[in-house]
Amino acid sequence: MVQEFKDFINRGNLVDIAVAFVMGIAFAAVITSLTNDVINPIIAKIFDVQDLAEWIVWDIRIGAFLAAIINFVIVAIVVFFVIKAYNRMRRADEADDEPSEDILLLREIRDGIKAR
């Protein structure tokens, strides 16, 4: 049972997921700080309120909702660019795996010589 657990933990995909999870938590903290400490004060100045998170209209916390939307948009943009870069690298790797025309021609010549 211990060996099975070790095999499960040492699986590459699980380790990759764990690293991605930790990175995601750290990234979320950075984005939350960016929104709360940089973007929200700018928006608060524009709307002439003291603290955007406490901006309330008709008992609705508009400021907190706006901060959540800003967080979501920033994370979505970053994830989009990460996936785009990943797909570009994957296509480049797949293109490298295919042999060039020269290699294919040499293989045909080799196979022709072997057939004689």
Buried (B, 14 or more C-beta within 10 A) or exposed (E): EEEEEEEEEEEEEEEEEEEEEEEEEEBEEEBBEBBBEEBBEEBBEEEEBEEBBEBEEEEEBBBBEBBEEBBEEBBEEEEEEEEEEEEEEEEEEEEEEEEEEEEEEEEEEEEEEEEE
